[in-house]
Amino acid sequence: MSDVLITAAINGAEVTRAQTPYLPVTPDEIGEESRRCVEAGAAIIHLHGRTADGVPTQDIDTFRAYFEAIREHSEVIVQFSTGGAVGMSVEERIVALCLRPDMATLTTGTTNFGDEVFENTLPAIRVIADRMQQFEVKPEIEVFDLGMLDTARRLSDEGVLGPKLHVDFVMGVPGAMAADEGHLAYLVSCLPSGWTWCVAGIGRHELRVARWAIERGGHVRVGLEDNLFVDKGVLARGSFELVERVVAMAREAGRAPMPLVAARKLLGVREPRYPVG
């Protein structure tokens, strides 16, 4: 099987320093954690914005500082979140796309998210997709339930999204799709030809779901955004430790972490971008 494309989701919008002291928040911390993840085997760094005291933000200056800090160390694929945090407006969630990151996430539907609702109406999805096209940002489709994959296929057929998409199956969010191997098998069977996929398992499911993806020829997202522990009761000292665990799993299965050049070719983001403005 081919090499494993590894995404490191290093900070998220929900995790706090009270939960783990290893959460990177400042630009310097983001840059250093990204460097460690790349050295461990990650090819994509997935980012949310956080203020110095950890409050979620989609502020352009925050994302610019993160982007610049990462580029000081690496030409890794930089992926912004357009999910932001629950309750943010669509315009707030996409304002930083003008910095022209390599990629950004696009959730193609509304879902329960614990006790809250992560709202993505079809008109909102079209607005986000249009902004990505405007700045030539490659989307990663975030799928929390089957209907989101159907919507992505519809928008791809309409030309709103590209013909060959990269999909992240998010499994284990309370209120959304369970972390079930049968679910994953069915979702993969529904993918159009030429689409690529990875899996993000939430909480205690993360590494188990990663193994399913590796065994099925897919790719993996891990990081402190989704899970704090490298073993039961043992905090990961950063997302890099979770990346290291995935690399070990991949090698056991006869696969290797995908080099950056190959990852860029696979995703169609061949040239590294730098923040504009």
Backbone bond lengths (Angstrom), bond angles and torsions (degrees), N, CA, C in turn:
res aa  C-N    CA-C-N  psi(-1)  N-CA   C-N-CA  omega(-1)  CA-C   N-CA-C  phi
1 M - - - 1.457 - - 1.524 110.15 -
2 S 1.325 115.71 162.32 1.453 121.47 -177.71 1.524 111.30 -72.20
3 D 1.329 114.75 171.44 1.460 120.38 177.27 1.531 110.82 -65.43
4 V 1.327 116.52 161.03 1.461 122.78 -177.60 1.530 109.82 -97.87
5 L 1.311 115.96 122.31 1.457 122.24 173.78 1.525 107.97 -80.69
6 I 1.331 117.32 121.25 1.461 121.40 -175.83 1.523 109.99 -113.41
7 T 1.322 115.12 126.62 1.460 122.93 173.66 1.516 109.00 -103.58
8 A 1.327 116.47 134.52 1.467 121.80 174.82 1.524 108.53 -108.54
9 A 1.339 115.92 113.15 1.472 122.22 177.45 1.526 106.43 -94.84
10 I 1.334 116.37 96.39 1.461 119.30 -159.67 1.523 116.04 -91.52
11 N 1.372 118.38 -15.95 1.473 115.55 -177.99 1.531 114.64 -138.08
12 G 1.312 120.40 -39.32 1.461 121.51 177.99 1.513 113.08 67.33
13 A 1.349 114.47 -173.20 1.466 120.83 -179.11 1.523 112.84 -114.72
14 E 1.319 117.55 -11.95 1.462 120.97 -171.42 1.528 113.46 -107.87
15 V 1.333 117.12 -33.27 1.468 121.48 -175.67 1.525 109.89 -67.24
16 T 1.320 116.21 142.37 1.464 121.11 -178.85 1.525 111.09 -121.68
17 R 1.322 115.30 162.44 1.461 120.58 176.01 1.528 111.46 -66.52
18 A 1.330 116.77 -23.35 1.461 119.37 175.93 1.527 110.79 -66.97
19 Q 1.322 116.48 -28.40 1.459 121.09 178.96 1.524 112.11 -82.78
20 T 1.324 116.42 -36.02 1.459 120.98 178.30 1.522 109.90 -152.67
21 P 1.317 117.18 130.77 1.470 119.61 178.02 1.519 112.76 -74.89
22 Y 1.344 117.21 -5.82 1.462 121.26 -174.91 1.528 113.09 -92.59
23 L 1.321 117.60 2.72 1.461 121.31 -179.30 1.532 110.20 -68.44
24 P 1.349 118.83 122.08 1.464 120.27 176.49 1.530 110.54 -80.53
25 V 1.313 116.50 134.85 1.464 121.57 -177.29 1.528 111.59 -128.06
26 T 1.321 117.44 -47.53 1.458 120.57 -176.96 1.534 110.02 -77.38
27 P 1.332 118.05 160.42 1.467 119.88 176.99 1.524 113.35 -55.10
28 D 1.325 117.78 -42.51 1.467 119.63 179.32 1.526 111.14 -61.42
29 E 1.329 116.14 -42.00 1.466 120.13 178.93 1.531 111.11 -65.95
30 I 1.315 116.14 -40.25 1.462 120.31 178.19 1.527 110.39 -63.27
31 G 1.324 116.53 -44.56 1.459 120.23 179.04 1.512 112.44 -61.30
32 E 1.326 116.69 -43.33 1.459 121.11 -178.45 1.520 111.32 -69.79
33 E 1.332 117.17 -41.61 1.467 119.37 179.04 1.530 110.73 -66.29
34 S 1.312 117.13 -38.07 1.463 120.82 176.55 1.522 110.40 -60.82
35 R 1.337 116.48 -43.91 1.458 120.26 178.72 1.522 111.31 -58.53
36 R 1.327 116.11 -44.81 1.474 119.62 179.99 1.526 111.29 -63.58
37 C 1.334 115.88 -40.03 1.467 119.55 -179.09 1.523 111.42 -66.60
38 V 1.327 116.59 -40.86 1.461 120.37 178.54 1.525 110.06 -64.55
39 E 1.311 116.94 -43.41 1.471 120.30 178.18 1.529 111.10 -62.85
40 A 1.334 116.35 -30.45 1.467 120.10 179.26 1.523 112.24 -77.12
41 G 1.342 117.33 -23.84 1.460 119.14 177.68 1.518 115.68 136.20
42 A 1.327 119.10 3.06 1.464 121.53 179.37 1.523 110.87 -77.23
43 A 1.344 115.50 145.88 1.467 121.08 176.90 1.521 111.95 -114.26
44 I 1.345 117.51 -14.24 1.463 122.55 178.44 1.519 108.37 -128.41
45 I 1.333 116.14 136.43 1.459 121.83 171.11 1.518 107.83 -112.41
46 H 1.332 115.47 118.87 1.465 122.61 -179.99 1.519 109.14 -97.77
47 L 1.363 116.15 129.50 1.457 121.04 -171.43 1.519 113.88 -124.98
48 H 1.332 115.76 140.46 1.456 124.86 161.11 1.514 107.53 -112.90
49 G 1.324 116.92 157.69 1.459 120.18 176.37 1.517 111.27 -89.62
50 R 1.330 116.35 140.37 1.458 121.89 176.01 1.527 108.83 -138.33
51 T 1.320 116.10 141.24 1.459 119.63 173.02 1.527 109.01 -74.97
52 A 1.324 116.50 174.20 1.466 120.63 -178.03 1.520 112.33 -60.29
53 D 1.337 116.89 -27.86 1.469 119.46 178.28 1.530 112.04 -97.89
54 G 1.343 116.68 12.27 1.454 120.94 171.16 1.514 116.51 92.91
55 V 1.318 119.35 0.23 1.465 121.95 -179.33 1.535 109.34 -72.25
56 P 1.351 118.57 134.48 1.464 120.28 178.77 1.523 111.88 -60.81
57 T 1.324 116.36 138.78 1.457 122.07 177.68 1.520 109.17 -151.03
58 Q 1.319 116.61 148.87 1.461 121.36 172.99 1.533 110.07 -110.25
59 D 1.301 116.64 20.16 1.456 123.92 -177.35 1.535 111.38 -55.05
60 I 1.324 116.14 132.76 1.462 120.87 -177.87 1.524 111.53 -58.67
61 D 1.319 116.95 -43.79 1.469 119.76 -176.75 1.519 111.91 -63.36
62 T 1.334 116.55 -34.32 1.467 120.20 177.14 1.524 110.58 -64.89
63 F 1.327 115.98 -47.76 1.465 119.20 -179.92 1.523 111.46 -66.68
64 R 1.317 117.30 -36.43 1.464 119.20 177.17 1.531 110.24 -62.00
65 A 1.320 116.56 -44.52 1.465 120.09 -179.65 1.528 110.92 -63.95
66 Y 1.327 117.26 -40.76 1.464 120.20 176.01 1.529 110.98 -61.38
67 F 1.328 115.07 -49.20 1.461 121.71 -178.05 1.528 110.24 -57.19
68 E 1.332 116.49 -47.47 1.464 120.80 -179.99 1.527 111.54 -63.38
69 A 1.321 116.61 -40.28 1.468 120.06 -179.75 1.521 111.60 -64.61
70 I 1.320 116.80 -38.12 1.467 120.44 177.62 1.519 110.76 -67.34
71 R 1.325 116.22 -42.72 1.464 120.40 -177.57 1.537 112.78 -68.23
72 E 1.317 117.55 -17.31 1.469 119.64 174.96 1.523 111.26 -65.47
73 H 1.343 116.08 -24.38 1.458 120.75 -174.97 1.524 113.88 -111.43
74 S 1.328 118.27 -26.13 1.460 118.54 -165.54 1.517 112.77 -159.66
75 E 1.334 115.62 156.50 1.458 123.02 170.64 1.522 110.49 -100.73
76 V 1.334 116.46 27.78 1.459 123.18 176.54 1.531 110.00 -55.31
77 I 1.318 117.52 154.43 1.456 122.38 176.42 1.528 108.35 -70.63
78 V 1.320 116.19 121.14 1.466 121.91 -178.80 1.526 108.57 -99.28
79 Q 1.319 115.33 124.44 1.466 121.94 -175.78 1.526 109.70 -123.42
80 F 1.335 116.81 117.11 1.458 121.72 176.61 1.527 109.99 -85.80
81 S 1.316 116.73 148.66 1.457 121.88 169.15 1.527 109.47 -83.82
82 T 1.352 116.86 135.38 1.463 120.31 167.45 1.529 109.86 -104.88
83 G 1.337 115.49 8.05 1.463 119.29 174.38 1.513 111.02 -80.74
84 G 1.348 115.61 -31.01 1.455 119.59 -178.27 1.513 110.48 58.05
85 A 1.327 115.55 -127.13 1.460 122.01 175.51 1.521 108.04 -128.95
86 V 1.322 116.48 152.93 1.461 121.28 -179.49 1.527 110.09 -54.15
87 G 1.325 116.62 131.23 1.456 121.79 178.45 1.512 114.75 101.64
88 M 1.346 117.51 -13.59 1.458 119.91 177.18 1.523 110.53 -72.30
89 S 1.334 117.26 148.70 1.457 121.35 176.26 1.521 109.89 -73.12
90 V 1.324 116.43 160.70 1.458 120.18 179.30 1.526 110.55 -61.69
91 E 1.323 117.63 -44.68 1.458 119.97 -178.81 1.526 111.07 -62.77
92 E 1.313 116.84 -37.98 1.463 120.67 177.23 1.527 110.51 -62.80
93 R 1.321 116.51 -39.45 1.455 121.87 -176.69 1.531 113.40 -68.40
94 I 1.341 118.21 -25.48 1.456 120.58 -173.38 1.523 113.99 -111.98
95 V 1.322 117.37 2.75 1.458 119.80 -173.35 1.531 112.67 -60.51
96 A 1.331 118.33 -32.14 1.465 120.86 -175.85 1.527 113.38 -81.47
97 L 1.330 118.56 -3.50 1.461 120.09 178.97 1.527 112.45 -64.04
98 C 1.336 116.66 -19.86 1.464 119.81 177.87 1.523 112.06 -64.86
99 L 1.331 118.01 -14.24 1.462 121.84 175.38 1.524 111.99 -75.50
100 R 1.334 116.57 -10.14 1.464 123.55 175.97 1.539 112.89 61.95
101 P 1.347 117.08 58.93 1.461 118.67 172.42 1.527 110.04 -65.78
102 D 1.318 117.08 165.48 1.466 120.59 177.22 1.526 110.90 -60.82
103 M 1.333 115.87 -42.97 1.468 121.71 -175.91 1.526 109.80 -142.10
104 A 1.335 114.88 167.65 1.460 121.42 169.99 1.515 107.89 -153.56
105 T 1.314 116.39 152.98 1.455 120.85 179.34 1.521 111.07 -82.62
106 L 1.336 115.51 151.86 1.460 122.79 176.77 1.522 108.28 -141.76
107 T 1.322 116.77 110.35 1.468 121.84 178.11 1.517 108.21 -87.35
108 T 1.319 117.41 123.24 1.460 121.57 -171.07 1.529 112.95 -100.27
109 G 1.326 115.91 45.79 1.454 120.13 175.71 1.521 111.48 168.60
110 T 1.318 114.46 167.61 1.467 122.41 178.69 1.524 109.33 -93.25
111 T 1.341 116.54 143.30 1.460 119.78 -178.98 1.521 110.71 -146.69
112 N 1.330 116.04 151.85 1.454 119.94 166.37 1.527 108.20 -66.04
113 F 1.327 115.98 140.59 1.462 121.28 -177.60 1.517 106.57 -135.45
114 G 1.343 115.24 86.71 1.459 118.95 -171.55 1.510 109.65 63.93
115 D 1.314 117.31 -125.85 1.463 121.52 179.18 1.526 112.43 -88.19
116 E 1.335 116.78 1.36 1.462 121.19 -176.67 1.523 110.73 -115.31
117 V 1.331 116.31 178.39 1.455 122.27 178.16 1.527 108.55 -123.61
118 F 1.316 116.13 125.48 1.460 122.68 175.22 1.523 106.79 -93.89
119 E 1.330 115.70 103.53 1.469 120.97 -170.00 1.520 111.93 -93.02
120 N 1.343 113.93 127.68 1.462 121.62 175.59 1.525 107.55 -143.57
121 T 1.329 116.03 86.31 1.455 120.08 177.15 1.527 109.22 -70.58
122 L 1.334 116.33 162.02 1.454 119.31 179.91 1.527 111.85 -61.18
123 P 1.338 120.14 -42.50 1.465 118.47 175.49 1.529 112.80 -59.90
124 A 1.335 117.44 -38.33 1.467 120.44 178.67 1.529 110.85 -65.74
125 I 1.320 116.24 -40.79 1.466 120.46 178.15 1.520 110.44 -60.25
126 R 1.325 116.08 -41.48 1.472 119.85 178.88 1.528 111.59 -64.46
127 V 1.335 116.96 -38.13 1.465 120.58 177.78 1.528 110.08 -62.63
128 I 1.320 116.77 -45.52 1.464 120.73 -179.45 1.525 110.40 -64.49
129 A 1.333 116.50 -43.93 1.466 120.53 179.41 1.522 111.07 -62.50
130 D 1.319 116.52 -40.43 1.469 120.55 179.05 1.522 111.06 -63.00
131 R 1.345 116.91 -40.88 1.461 119.98 179.01 1.540 110.19 -65.70
132 M 1.323 117.06 -37.28 1.464 119.58 177.31 1.520 110.65 -63.51
133 Q 1.327 116.76 -42.30 1.458 119.84 178.00 1.524 110.98 -63.86
134 Q 1.321 116.64 -39.99 1.466 121.23 -179.06 1.525 111.24 -56.86
135 F 1.332 116.21 -40.77 1.467 119.96 -176.52 1.532 111.97 -105.08
136 E 1.322 116.84 12.23 1.464 123.06 176.34 1.520 111.70 54.26
137 V 1.322 115.21 48.60 1.461 122.62 178.93 1.523 108.62 -100.26
138 K 1.311 116.98 126.64 1.454 121.99 -179.26 1.533 110.29 -71.85
139 P 1.355 118.32 125.31 1.462 118.83 179.28 1.527 112.58 -81.91
140 E 1.323 115.18 147.91 1.460 121.75 162.58 1.521 105.89 -113.35
141 I 1.315 117.25 121.32 1.456 121.84 -176.25 1.529 109.21 -81.56
142 E 1.339 115.67 122.63 1.461 120.98 179.15 1.530 108.86 -96.53
143 V 1.324 116.52 120.53 1.466 122.69 -174.82 1.529 109.04 -117.38
144 F 1.329 115.80 113.03 1.463 122.40 177.49 1.536 111.43 -100.03
145 D 1.335 116.75 -15.66 1.465 122.97 178.35 1.522 108.22 -154.42
146 L 1.339 116.43 162.48 1.465 121.63 -173.35 1.528 112.81 -57.54
147 G 1.328 117.61 -40.35 1.461 119.59 -177.44 1.517 113.33 -58.34
148 M 1.334 117.35 -26.77 1.461 120.27 178.87 1.522 111.19 -68.37
149 L 1.329 116.95 -33.86 1.456 120.05 175.85 1.529 109.97 -67.80
150 D 1.325 117.03 -40.68 1.467 120.67 177.24 1.529 111.07 -60.65
151 T 1.327 116.91 -41.23 1.469 120.74 178.68 1.521 110.89 -65.19
152 A 1.324 117.40 -41.44 1.463 120.72 178.40 1.527 110.49 -61.63
153 R 1.328 117.35 -40.99 1.465 120.32 178.37 1.521 110.37 -64.01
154 R 1.317 116.49 -41.52 1.467 120.70 178.66 1.528 110.61 -60.70
155 L 1.316 117.27 -48.11 1.459 120.99 -177.95 1.524 111.67 -68.13
156 S 1.323 116.80 -31.67 1.458 120.37 175.07 1.521 110.05 -66.29
157 D 1.331 116.73 -44.80 1.469 121.14 178.94 1.526 111.37 -61.71
158 E 1.333 116.31 -33.22 1.462 120.71 -179.72 1.527 112.60 -78.50
159 G 1.320 117.31 -11.60 1.452 120.77 -177.48 1.512 113.93 87.49
160 V 1.346 117.07 3.27 1.461 121.10 177.31 1.526 110.08 -69.28
161 L 1.316 115.95 -35.53 1.461 122.88 175.11 1.524 108.34 -116.96
162 G 1.312 117.01 165.36 1.452 120.77 -178.72 1.519 112.39 -66.71
163 P 1.336 117.01 167.30 1.465 120.66 -177.93 1.521 113.53 -75.58
164 K 1.337 117.39 -26.36 1.459 120.80 -179.58 1.515 108.34 -123.42
165 L 1.325 115.53 109.55 1.458 121.32 -172.53 1.530 111.69 -109.48
166 H 1.327 114.30 157.95 1.464 121.82 172.79 1.522 107.66 -106.79
167 V 1.322 116.95 127.14 1.462 122.80 -172.34 1.523 109.97 -117.70
168 D 1.327 115.38 135.90 1.464 122.05 174.31 1.515 108.52 -110.65
169 F 1.330 117.28 113.92 1.458 122.04 176.31 1.530 108.08 -85.72
170 V 1.325 116.39 112.53 1.465 121.66 -178.47 1.522 108.30 -95.32
171 M 1.319 116.86 119.56 1.461 121.36 -172.34 1.528 110.38 -124.91
172 G 1.332 114.97 133.59 1.465 119.64 174.34 1.508 115.07 104.65
173 V 1.350 118.52 3.27 1.467 119.77 173.71 1.525 108.33 -70.31
174 P 1.337 119.79 127.50 1.467 120.76 177.93 1.531 110.70 -58.30
175 G 1.320 116.28 124.37 1.457 121.37 -178.57 1.508 113.62 98.82
176 A 1.334 117.57 -11.53 1.460 121.55 179.63 1.538 108.75 -119.25
177 M 1.322 116.85 -154.50 1.457 122.11 -173.99 1.530 111.92 -65.56
178 A 1.317 116.01 130.17 1.461 121.08 179.52 1.525 110.72 -70.95
179 A 1.321 115.46 157.83 1.463 121.85 175.03 1.521 108.21 -81.67
180 D 1.321 115.50 85.00 1.457 122.93 -174.32 1.524 108.70 -127.82
181 E 1.317 117.04 128.95 1.460 120.34 -176.28 1.523 111.71 -64.77
182 G 1.323 116.54 -32.93 1.458 120.08 176.64 1.519 112.22 -64.85
183 H 1.344 116.29 -39.23 1.457 119.88 175.44 1.531 110.57 -59.03
184 L 1.329 115.68 -45.67 1.458 119.75 -178.12 1.527 110.91 -62.46
185 A 1.318 117.11 -43.83 1.461 120.25 -179.98 1.530 111.06 -59.42
186 Y 1.334 116.20 -41.88 1.461 119.09 -179.56 1.524 111.21 -68.21
187 L 1.319 117.40 -43.15 1.458 121.14 -179.77 1.527 111.06 -60.43
188 V 1.318 116.59 -44.31 1.461 120.20 179.44 1.524 110.19 -62.64
189 S 1.339 117.05 -37.32 1.472 120.38 179.54 1.525 112.25 -66.48
190 C 1.335 116.91 -20.34 1.466 121.41 -178.70 1.528 113.42 -89.54
191 L 1.321 117.57 -7.15 1.459 120.27 -176.44 1.528 111.61 -70.63
192 P 1.321 117.11 135.63 1.464 119.45 173.92 1.522 111.34 -63.68
193 S 1.310 116.48 156.54 1.458 121.64 178.69 1.520 110.01 -60.01
194 G 1.328 115.63 135.73 1.457 121.16 177.03 1.506 114.59 91.62
195 W 1.341 117.72 -12.75 1.465 119.75 176.89 1.529 108.81 -78.04
196 T 1.325 116.80 147.62 1.458 122.26 176.44 1.524 109.14 -111.01
197 W 1.336 116.12 162.12 1.464 117.98 -175.19 1.521 111.66 -149.37
198 C 1.336 112.84 153.35 1.454 121.11 171.25 1.530 107.62 -136.83
199 V 1.324 115.64 173.00 1.459 121.36 179.80 1.519 109.41 -130.88
200 A 1.335 115.10 138.23 1.465 121.70 172.24 1.519 108.29 -119.59
201 G 1.321 117.34 114.62 1.454 121.81 175.70 1.520 109.81 -94.60
202 I 1.314 116.50 137.45 1.462 120.98 -175.42 1.523 111.10 -95.17
203 G 1.335 115.98 136.69 1.461 121.28 176.25 1.517 112.28 62.24
204 R 1.319 115.77 -133.94 1.468 121.32 -175.50 1.521 113.12 -64.16
205 H 1.338 117.28 -13.20 1.464 121.01 -179.62 1.527 112.82 -82.55
206 E 1.333 118.31 -13.22 1.458 120.43 -166.18 1.525 114.02 -55.16
207 L 1.313 117.79 -55.00 1.453 119.74 -173.88 1.529 111.93 -74.84
208 R 1.322 117.09 -30.42 1.478 120.03 176.28 1.530 110.14 -65.40
209 V 1.322 116.52 -44.83 1.461 121.48 178.47 1.530 110.37 -65.55
210 A 1.331 116.58 -37.48 1.459 120.01 177.39 1.522 111.15 -58.79
211 R 1.308 116.08 -40.88 1.466 119.55 179.25 1.525 111.27 -63.77
212 W 1.341 117.50 -40.74 1.470 120.21 176.41 1.523 110.86 -57.02
213 A 1.318 115.88 -45.89 1.465 120.08 -178.23 1.525 110.96 -63.60
214 I 1.310 116.46 -43.97 1.460 120.49 -179.95 1.524 110.43 -60.73
215 E 1.318 116.87 -43.65 1.460 121.00 -178.21 1.522 112.14 -68.56
216 R 1.334 117.65 -24.77 1.466 121.85 -178.23 1.525 112.93 -97.24
217 G 1.320 117.43 5.53 1.452 119.94 177.83 1.511 114.57 85.08
218 G 1.334 117.27 11.05 1.452 121.30 -179.97 1.517 112.35 -93.10
219 H 1.307 114.37 -165.76 1.460 121.89 -176.44 1.521 109.84 -122.61
220 V 1.338 117.45 174.20 1.463 120.65 -165.41 1.521 111.65 -137.37
221 R 1.336 115.38 139.49 1.466 121.84 167.45 1.528 108.30 -116.35
222 V 1.329 116.17 131.77 1.464 122.05 173.91 1.524 108.39 -139.44
223 G 1.316 116.07 168.67 1.457 119.67 176.97 1.511 112.55 148.04
224 L 1.323 115.51 169.81 1.462 121.11 -176.74 1.518 113.10 -65.11
225 E 1.331 118.34 -21.14 1.467 118.93 174.74 1.514 111.14 -58.53
226 D 1.329 117.01 -35.90 1.458 121.99 -172.22 1.520 114.15 -103.08
227 N 1.310 117.26 -24.70 1.463 120.72 -173.21 1.525 109.50 -161.73
228 L 1.330 116.30 136.94 1.468 120.68 -175.89 1.520 113.81 -97.96
229 F 1.333 117.60 -11.16 1.457 120.22 -167.24 1.520 112.86 -116.60
230 V 1.332 116.09 135.19 1.449 120.98 175.78 1.526 110.98 -88.48
231 D 1.318 117.03 -27.05 1.463 124.74 171.10 1.525 107.04 -142.69
232 K 1.303 117.72 167.32 1.455 120.39 -178.61 1.530 110.37 -57.31
233 G 1.326 115.87 119.63 1.460 121.43 178.54 1.509 115.17 78.25
234 V 1.340 117.73 1.25 1.466 121.42 -177.42 1.529 108.89 -113.51
235 L 1.330 116.59 111.68 1.456 119.99 179.21 1.526 110.98 -65.38
236 A 1.329 115.93 135.32 1.460 120.19 169.40 1.525 108.27 -67.76
237 R 1.311 117.21 139.22 1.461 120.87 179.65 1.524 112.15 -79.89
238 G 1.278 114.88 5.44 1.461 122.78 178.85 1.505 108.76 159.46
239 S 1.329 116.30 168.48 1.466 119.96 178.62 1.524 111.54 -62.23
240 F 1.326 116.90 -25.57 1.465 120.26 -179.05 1.525 111.35 -59.40
241 E 1.348 118.21 -33.71 1.464 119.60 179.51 1.524 111.12 -68.24
242 L 1.323 117.00 -33.67 1.466 120.76 176.92 1.523 110.33 -71.67
243 V 1.320 116.82 -36.73 1.465 120.16 174.14 1.528 109.85 -61.91
244 E 1.316 116.79 -43.88 1.466 120.25 178.70 1.520 111.24 -59.16
245 R 1.319 116.74 -39.27 1.468 120.29 179.77 1.530 110.70 -64.98
246 V 1.332 117.04 -40.26 1.464 120.76 178.66 1.534 110.59 -66.47
247 V 1.329 116.85 -40.41 1.457 119.89 177.92 1.524 110.76 -60.40
248 A 1.331 116.85 -41.04 1.465 120.19 177.88 1.528 110.99 -63.23
249 M 1.330 116.94 -42.40 1.464 120.65 176.84 1.522 111.10 -60.63
250 A 1.326 115.19 -44.61 1.460 119.67 -178.29 1.525 110.95 -61.59
251 R 1.312 116.07 -44.58 1.475 119.14 -178.89 1.527 110.68 -64.44
252 E 1.318 117.46 -35.52 1.475 120.42 176.29 1.522 111.21 -61.60
253 A 1.330 116.16 -30.97 1.460 121.85 -178.59 1.527 112.56 -92.12
254 G 1.337 116.61 6.90 1.449 120.44 179.10 1.520 113.97 81.00
255 R 1.329 116.76 19.91 1.460 121.50 177.98 1.529 108.96 -118.15
256 A 1.311 116.21 165.46 1.460 121.37 -179.15 1.519 109.34 -130.89
257 P 1.330 118.04 159.92 1.465 119.12 175.42 1.528 110.10 -64.70
258 M 1.315 116.51 137.40 1.462 121.03 -176.23 1.528 110.93 -72.24
259 P 1.319 117.92 126.71 1.466 120.25 176.79 1.525 110.83 -63.83
260 L 1.314 115.83 157.11 1.454 120.96 -174.81 1.524 112.27 -61.27
261 V 1.320 117.56 -42.33 1.466 120.01 -179.57 1.525 110.65 -60.89
262 A 1.322 117.04 -42.55 1.464 121.02 179.26 1.520 111.06 -67.59
263 A 1.333 117.12 -37.23 1.461 120.69 178.78 1.517 110.82 -64.34
264 R 1.315 116.39 -42.32 1.464 119.80 178.51 1.529 110.70 -63.33
265 K 1.308 117.31 -40.57 1.458 120.87 178.63 1.526 110.68 -64.80
266 L 1.325 116.72 -44.07 1.462 121.18 -179.71 1.520 111.59 -58.87
267 L 1.325 116.60 -43.19 1.457 122.02 -173.96 1.525 113.63 -89.68
268 G 1.323 117.17 -10.92 1.453 119.85 -179.07 1.516 113.39 76.44
269 V 1.321 117.27 29.54 1.470 121.92 175.48 1.532 107.24 -122.50
270 R 1.316 115.45 72.47 1.456 121.75 -165.60 1.520 114.23 -71.47
271 E 1.313 118.00 -36.34 1.459 120.32 -175.80 1.529 110.90 -106.19
272 P 1.328 117.93 129.59 1.472 119.35 179.17 1.522 110.58 -64.44
273 R 1.323 115.93 139.75 1.449 121.66 179.21 1.523 110.51 -101.71
274 Y 1.321 114.38 157.37 1.453 122.46 178.07 1.518 108.17 -126.20
275 P 1.330 118.65 149.17 1.470 120.08 -177.11 1.519 111.96 -60.57
276 V 1.320 116.36 136.18 1.450 121.82 -179.45 1.527 109.56 -96.13
277 G 1.324 116.27 163.45 1.459 120.55 174.88 1.514 112.94 82.75
